[in-house]
Amino acid sequence: MNLYHGTLVGNKQSIIKHGLNPEVGNYVETVHRLKSGEKFNTIFAADDRHIGHCEYAMRFHIGRLLGVPWCLVTSDQIRSHGLLVVVESTDDWKTVSFNDFYGGVVVPPHGVGPNDWWYVGQEPVHPVEYLEGKDVIRKIFFLGGFTITDEDVERALRYVMEIESCSVEKAYEWFEEYANPVNYRSDILASLKGQFDILPALKDGDS
């Protein structure tokens, strides 16, 4: 079985030369708010059914690279800057199901979520394939990713500009503050699909 890891195309030559090193990156550290004592050495990956995990990682890294909120990164920007590396699943890769995670059957390291795959080996992992450009887009679409479309991004920006009577720059700032990876998939994404009442609620500090 293949696993996937999302990063930046600018990291490709380093990964080819050195492999993926077992260390928690900025994405997991930021999303899960890991403290120094909670950090551990691993590599995160996703399987075919959860390719969206890699999409979100790429959006995060590309957003930081370009200076835009991660949730407003477009598919064109992913095509230009995203890299999806393919690794082979071995006994050094572990995962936890949704039921085992929330049922307490398996207690993984802090920062590992349900359906995540994490690496318990010590040596760097050398990918078997590197996908970039249009191949990244095709693979993510084929496996059911891109839950946030470019149309969603445009619609959300227009709506925030309307309710705040602000410029597009101010709308970006609003997303930077309120649309973080922790709540975006459940609350903000639902709003982008037409249930916009949650946006003013979040603006006012409600949950």
C-alpha positions as CSV (number, residue, x, y, z in Angstrom):
1,M,0.0,0.0,0.0
2,N,1.2,3.5,-0.8
3,L,1.1,6.5,1.6
4,Y,1.3,10.1,0.7
5,H,3.1,13.1,2.3
6,G,2.3,16.7,1.3
7,T,5.0,19.4,1.2
8,L,6.5,22.1,-1.1
9,V,8.0,21.5,-4.4
10,G,11.0,23.5,-3.2
11,N,11.9,20.7,-0.9
12,K,12.1,18.1,-3.7
13,Q,15.8,18.1,-4.3
14,S,16.6,17.9,-0.6
15,I,14.1,15.0,-0.1
16,I,15.7,13.2,-3.1
17,K,19.1,13.6,-1.6
18,H,18.4,13.0,2.1
19,G,14.9,11.4,2.2
20,L,12.1,12.4,4.6
21,N,13.6,12.9,8.1
22,P,11.6,11.7,11.1
23,E,10.7,15.1,12.8
24,V,7.5,16.9,13.4
25,G,7.2,19.8,11.0
26,N,5.6,23.3,11.2
27,Y,2.2,22.1,10.1
28,V,1.6,19.6,12.8
29,E,3.3,21.8,15.4
30,T,1.1,24.7,14.6
31,V,-2.2,23.0,14.0
32,H,-2.0,20.9,17.2
33,R,-0.2,23.7,19.2
34,L,2.5,21.3,20.3
35,K,4.7,22.5,23.2
36,S,8.4,21.7,23.3
37,G,7.9,18.7,25.6
38,E,5.2,17.3,23.4
39,K,7.4,17.1,20.2
40,F,8.5,13.8,18.9
41,N,10.4,12.4,15.9
42,T,8.1,11.1,13.2
43,I,6.8,11.6,9.7
44,F,3.1,12.1,9.0
45,A,1.4,10.6,5.9
46,A,-2.1,9.7,4.6
47,D,-3.6,6.8,2.8
48,D,-5.8,6.9,-0.3
49,R,-9.0,7.5,1.7
50,H,-7.6,10.5,3.6
51,I,-5.6,12.3,0.9
52,G,-7.2,15.5,2.2
53,H,-4.7,15.4,5.1
54,C,-2.0,16.0,2.5
55,E,-4.0,18.7,0.8
56,Y,-4.3,20.6,4.0
57,A,-0.6,20.3,4.7
58,M,0.3,21.6,1.3
59,R,-2.2,24.5,1.7
60,F,-0.6,25.4,5.0
61,H,3.0,25.4,3.7
62,I,2.0,27.3,0.5
63,G,0.0,29.8,2.5
64,R,3.1,30.5,4.6
65,L,5.3,30.7,1.5
66,L,3.0,33.2,-0.3
67,G,1.8,35.1,2.7
68,V,-1.9,34.2,2.4
69,P,-4.3,32.4,4.7
70,W,-3.9,28.7,4.2
71,C,-7.6,28.3,3.5
72,L,-7.5,30.7,0.6
73,V,-4.7,28.9,-1.3
74,T,-6.0,28.0,-4.8
75,S,-5.6,24.9,-6.8
76,D,-3.4,26.9,-9.2
77,Q,-1.1,27.7,-6.4
78,I,-1.0,24.1,-5.3
79,R,-0.2,23.2,-8.9
80,S,2.7,25.6,-8.8
81,H,4.1,25.0,-5.4
82,G,2.8,21.7,-4.0
83,L,4.6,18.4,-3.9
84,L,3.0,15.1,-3.1
85,V,5.5,12.4,-2.3
86,V,4.6,8.7,-2.4
87,V,6.1,6.3,0.2
88,E,5.7,2.5,0.7
89,S,3.9,1.4,3.8
90,T,6.1,-0.9,6.0
91,D,5.9,-2.2,9.5
92,D,7.5,1.1,10.6
93,W,4.2,3.0,9.8
94,K,1.4,3.0,12.3
95,T,-2.2,4.3,12.1
96,V,-5.2,4.6,14.4
97,S,-8.8,4.3,13.3
98,F,-11.5,6.8,14.2
99,N,-13.2,4.4,16.6
100,D,-10.0,3.3,18.3
101,F,-8.8,6.9,18.7
102,Y,-12.0,8.2,20.3
103,G,-12.7,5.0,22.2
104,G,-9.3,5.1,23.9
105,V,-8.3,1.7,22.5
106,V,-5.1,3.3,21.0
107,V,-3.4,6.3,22.6
108,P,-1.0,7.7,19.9
109,P,1.5,10.5,20.5
110,H,0.0,14.0,21.0
111,G,-0.5,15.5,17.6
112,V,-1.6,12.3,15.9
113,G,-5.2,12.3,14.9
114,P,-7.7,9.6,13.8
115,N,-6.7,8.0,10.5
116,D,-3.3,9.6,10.5
117,W,-0.3,7.5,9.6
118,W,3.0,8.2,11.5
119,Y,6.4,6.7,11.2
120,V,8.1,5.0,14.1
121,G,11.4,4.1,12.4
122,Q,14.7,6.0,12.9
123,E,16.1,6.2,9.4
124,P,15.0,8.7,6.7
125,V,12.3,7.5,4.3
126,H,13.0,7.7,0.6
127,P,9.9,8.2,-1.5
128,V,9.2,6.0,-4.5
129,E,7.5,8.7,-6.5
130,Y,7.2,12.5,-6.6
131,L,4.1,14.2,-7.9
132,E,4.0,17.9,-8.8
133,G,2.3,20.3,-11.1
134,K,-0.8,18.9,-12.8
135,D,0.0,15.4,-11.4
136,V,-0.7,16.6,-7.9
137,I,-4.1,18.0,-8.9
138,R,-5.0,14.8,-10.8
139,K,-4.1,12.6,-7.9
140,I,-5.9,14.6,-5.2
141,F,-9.0,14.9,-7.4
142,F,-8.9,11.2,-8.2
143,L,-8.7,10.2,-4.5
144,G,-11.5,12.6,-3.5
145,G,-9.6,15.6,-2.2
146,F,-10.1,19.3,-2.8
147,T,-12.9,19.7,-0.3
148,I,-12.3,23.4,-0.5
149,T,-12.7,24.5,-4.1
150,D,-11.5,27.8,-5.7
151,E,-15.2,28.7,-6.0
152,D,-15.6,28.3,-2.2
153,V,-12.6,30.6,-1.6
154,E,-14.1,33.3,-3.9
155,R,-17.5,33.0,-2.4
156,A,-16.2,33.3,1.1
157,L,-14.1,36.4,0.3
158,R,-17.1,38.1,-1.3
159,Y,-19.3,37.3,1.7
160,V,-16.8,38.6,4.3
161,M,-16.3,41.7,2.2
162,E,-20.1,42.2,2.2
163,I,-20.8,41.7,5.9
164,E,-17.7,43.7,7.0
165,S,-18.0,46.3,4.2
166,C,-14.2,45.9,3.8
167,S,-11.6,45.4,1.1
168,V,-10.3,42.1,-0.1
169,E,-7.2,42.7,2.0
170,K,-9.2,43.1,5.2
171,A,-11.2,39.9,4.3
172,Y,-7.9,38.1,4.0
173,E,-7.0,39.4,7.5
174,W,-10.3,38.1,8.8
175,F,-9.6,34.6,7.5
176,E,-6.1,34.7,8.9
177,E,-7.6,35.3,12.4
178,Y,-10.7,33.1,12.4
179,A,-10.4,30.4,9.7
180,N,-7.6,28.3,11.2
181,P,-7.1,24.6,10.3
182,V,-8.6,23.5,13.6
183,N,-12.1,24.8,13.0
184,Y,-12.2,25.3,9.2
185,R,-13.4,21.9,8.1
186,S,-16.4,21.8,10.5
187,D,-17.5,25.3,10.8
188,I,-16.1,27.5,8.1
189,L,-16.3,24.9,5.4
190,A,-20.0,24.4,6.2
191,S,-20.4,28.2,5.8
192,L,-18.8,28.2,2.4
193,K,-21.3,25.6,1.2
194,G,-24.1,28.1,1.7
195,Q,-24.7,28.2,5.5
196,F,-23.2,31.6,6.0
197,D,-24.8,32.4,9.3
198,I,-21.9,30.9,11.2
199,L,-19.4,33.5,9.9
200,P,-20.9,36.5,11.7
201,A,-21.2,34.3,14.8
202,L,-17.5,33.5,14.7
203,K,-16.8,37.2,14.1
204,D,-18.5,38.0,17.3
205,G,-16.5,35.4,19.2
206,D,-19.3,32.8,19.5
207,S,-18.8,29.1,19.0
